[in-house]
Amino acid sequence: MSKIIDKLSETVRGRVITAVDSDYDEARAVYNAMHDRKPRAIVRCVDSADVMAAIAASRDEGLDIAVRGGGHSVPGFGTVDDGLVVDLSTMKSVHVDGRKKVARVGGGATWGDVDHATYPFGLAAPGGVISTTGVGGLTLGGGIGYLTRRAGFSIDNLLSADVVLADGRQVNASQYENQDLFWALRGGGGNFGVVTNFEFQLHQVGDIVGGPLFYEFDDAATVLENYRDYIARAPEQLGCFFGWQIAPPLPFIPENRVGDLFCVLVTCWSGPHEDADQVFKPLRDAAEVKAELFGAMPFPALNSLFDSAVPKGMQHYWKADFITELTNEAIAAHVEHGAHTPHVSSSMHLHPINGAAQRIDAGDTAFGHRDKAFAPVIAGIWDDPADNDANIKWVKDYYDAIHPHSNSDGGYVNFMSGDDNHRSAANYGANYDKLAAVKAAYDPDNVFHVNQNILPAKRR
Ligand SMILES: Cc1cc2nc3c(=O)[nH]c(=O)nc-3n(C[C@H](O)[C@H](O)[C@H](O)COP(=O)(O)OP(=O)(O)OC[C@H]3O[C@@H](n4cnc5c(N)ncnc54)[C@H](O)[C@@H]3O)c2cc1C
């Protein structure tokens, strides 16, 4: 064993997994199977002290550090060749204070862990739309999901964070201390340190009414136009995103329609159930709903409804934008390229940015694009590496067709692939210079660079 591994094994309480261990391949694997990287070691940290030790060891040896929360990063930022993986996956405790409506969440928890712990209290934290995604990466990039219109992004509900910095100290960041760091953490990704605990404001959310509504692909333009107009003014307890969906072989899909391409609205009404019919009427009136998995259900059930469609180990290539205005020309481009959706797990999802998310000023957190109407993501997801070229081409062609309609160079950092790292400045707009300054203050040597990287101000 090398000196660094010996040293780490003596210092940390969690496991230090290297190539000699039988579970090395399993431990190094991240969600996107395209990234077959071989780290020097995976350090399964159990507490902040382990995180501090891992950072100190990699700094001493000049090794790259990859921080892994849920491991969902499409660019594979949760792993690194010949470096150290700071794996937080065992740090997933969630403590709920039902009276204060606050949850303290370990840095390696998934949204499923949070849902499980908060639902019995009739509470929820705004996360994403898949329960296996990590709280860490999703939150630090922004966090768009079912409750965004009602309660804002995940970062808008972050009250404080414990952060192990590049110099090995752990500090707390909140509106009361290290305010600049707290500002940067809310959208700046994993650039500023390792968050060992998040503290979230929770909201009263028990059972919701919602689920996916399937419409004929031929009605896509009408459904999209109607969705665009309605979601701008619908009650804010309605979460809803548009997407393409090849019908999977599930009981609610008529047998003769399995494999057909539909467009879907995936919905979540967290307001009074008696209002649901009225709220959904404009969506149902736009075109005939051909299939649906819709009704009252626990919020965690909706949040995990699509987990099985995106298991670990598939190939992922994604591209993202922000859209100021979804024009009819843009809708035509979506329909043209959506028609070629290549795989049952691939889609374009169009997430709205409005309601509570827009009541916070663009300069109040690092997430710079609060004025945009939508965050689209073209999510290429498929299983066979032999199909990589064709599927990547679908994503790129689709993106090339819609990007000219976006009126913005930036996109949501969490929906991007590794080859979009150069878009960092555009992704943050007017907030980028301040982010670079905070980076210089907290991580001047860019120790945390395995991410959508923000260069420290002095080195740009
Ligand atoms: C199937 C799927 C569904 C998704 N759905 C949504 C969605 O609904 N809404 C949405 O907003 N996004 C969504 N995303 C995107 C998601 O937000 C990003 O992939 C995010 O980076 C995942 O976080 P993670 O912790 O799982 O990933 P990881 O790969 O573990 O980490 C991603 C990045 O965050 C950093 N990081 C993670 N945890 C910490 C921590 N505790 N401290 C410091 N840095 C950390 C890592 O270093 C890395 O740079 C989805 C992604 C996938 C693959």
PDBQT file of the ligand as one rigid body, heavy atoms in Angstrom, charges set to zero:
ROOT
HETATM    1  C1  LIG A 501     -31.758  10.757 -12.953  1.00  0.00    +0.000 C 
HETATM    2  C2  LIG A 501     -31.471  12.173 -12.589  1.00  0.00    +0.000 A 
HETATM    3  C3  LIG A 501     -32.503  13.011 -12.212  1.00  0.00    +0.000 A 
HETATM    4  C4  LIG A 501     -32.265  14.344 -11.861  1.00  0.00    +0.000 A 
HETATM    5  N1  LIG A 501     -33.307  15.147 -11.509  1.00  0.00    +0.000 NA
HETATM    6  C5  LIG A 501     -33.062  16.427 -11.127  1.00  0.00    +0.000 A 
HETATM    7  C6  LIG A 501     -34.110  17.276 -10.688  1.00  0.00    +0.000 A 
HETATM    8  O1  LIG A 501     -35.271  16.895 -10.646  1.00  0.00    +0.000 OA
HETATM    9  N2  LIG A 501     -33.805  18.535 -10.322  1.00  0.00    +0.000 N 
HETATM   10  C7  LIG A 501     -32.530  19.006 -10.334  1.00  0.00    +0.000 A 
HETATM   11  O2  LIG A 501     -32.326  20.164  -9.960  1.00  0.00    +0.000 OA
HETATM   12  N3  LIG A 501     -31.521  18.231 -10.755  1.00  0.00    +0.000 NA
HETATM   13  C8  LIG A 501     -31.753  16.955 -11.150  1.00  0.00    +0.000 A 
HETATM   14  N4  LIG A 501     -30.734  16.170 -11.585  1.00  0.00    +0.000 N 
HETATM   15  C9  LIG A 501     -29.390  16.747 -11.692  1.00  0.00    +0.000 C 
HETATM   16  C10 LIG A 501     -28.710  16.664 -10.359  1.00  0.00    +0.000 C 
HETATM   17  O3  LIG A 501     -29.076  17.798  -9.603  1.00  0.00    +0.000 OA
HETATM   18  C11 LIG A 501     -27.186  16.661 -10.510  1.00  0.00    +0.000 C 
HETATM   19  O4  LIG A 501     -26.799  15.523 -11.238  1.00  0.00    +0.000 OA
HETATM   20  C12 LIG A 501     -26.496  16.686  -9.171  1.00  0.00    +0.000 C 
HETATM   21  O5  LIG A 501     -25.156  17.014  -9.374  1.00  0.00    +0.000 OA
HETATM   22  C13 LIG A 501     -26.595  15.365  -8.466  1.00  0.00    +0.000 C 
HETATM   23  O6  LIG A 501     -26.108  15.444  -7.169  1.00  0.00    +0.000 OA
HETATM   24  P1  LIG A 501     -25.459  14.151  -6.496  1.00  0.00    +0.000 P 
HETATM   25  O7  LIG A 501     -25.070  14.505  -5.127  1.00  0.00    +0.000 OA
HETATM   26  O8  LIG A 501     -26.339  12.976  -6.706  1.00  0.00    +0.000 OA
HETATM   27  O9  LIG A 501     -24.217  13.939  -7.457  1.00  0.00    +0.000 OA
HETATM   28  P2  LIG A 501     -22.653  13.747  -7.241  1.00  0.00    +0.000 P 
HETATM   29  O10 LIG A 501     -22.178  13.163  -8.522  1.00  0.00    +0.000 OA
HETATM   30  O11 LIG A 501     -22.364  12.995  -6.005  1.00  0.00    +0.000 OA
HETATM   31  O12 LIG A 501     -22.152  15.222  -7.063  1.00  0.00    +0.000 OA
HETATM   32  C14 LIG A 501     -22.391  16.208  -8.037  1.00  0.00    +0.000 C 
HETATM   33  C15 LIG A 501     -21.539  17.433  -7.762  1.00  0.00    +0.000 C 
HETATM   34  O13 LIG A 501     -21.878  17.973  -6.490  1.00  0.00    +0.000 OA
HETATM   35  C16 LIG A 501     -20.775  17.930  -5.602  1.00  0.00    +0.000 C 
HETATM   36  N5  LIG A 501     -21.269  17.480  -4.289  1.00  0.00    +0.000 N 
HETATM   37  C17 LIG A 501     -22.174  16.503  -4.042  1.00  0.00    +0.000 A 
HETATM   38  N6  LIG A 501     -22.423  16.433  -2.721  1.00  0.00    +0.000 NA
HETATM   39  C18 LIG A 501     -21.651  17.380  -2.136  1.00  0.00    +0.000 A 
HETATM   40  C19 LIG A 501     -21.462  17.806  -0.799  1.00  0.00    +0.000 A 
HETATM   41  N7  LIG A 501     -22.126  17.248   0.217  1.00  0.00    +0.000 N 
HETATM   42  N8  LIG A 501     -20.591  18.819  -0.558  1.00  0.00    +0.000 NA
HETATM   43  C20 LIG A 501     -19.916  19.411  -1.575  1.00  0.00    +0.000 A 
HETATM   44  N9  LIG A 501     -20.047  19.044  -2.864  1.00  0.00    +0.000 NA
HETATM   45  C21 LIG A 501     -20.915  18.039  -3.137  1.00  0.00    +0.000 A 
HETATM   46  C22 LIG A 501     -19.800  16.952  -6.227  1.00  0.00    +0.000 C 
HETATM   47  O14 LIG A 501     -18.490  17.242  -5.901  1.00  0.00    +0.000 OA
HETATM   48  C23 LIG A 501     -20.055  17.128  -7.699  1.00  0.00    +0.000 C 
HETATM   49  O15 LIG A 501     -19.328  18.210  -8.198  1.00  0.00    +0.000 OA
HETATM   50  C24 LIG A 501     -30.939  14.834 -11.901  1.00  0.00    +0.000 A 
HETATM   51  C25 LIG A 501     -29.895  13.987 -12.288  1.00  0.00    +0.000 A 
HETATM   52  C26 LIG A 501     -30.155  12.674 -12.626  1.00  0.00    +0.000 A 
HETATM   53  C27 LIG A 501     -29.028  11.791 -13.078  1.00  0.00    +0.000 C 
ENDROOT
TORSDOF 0
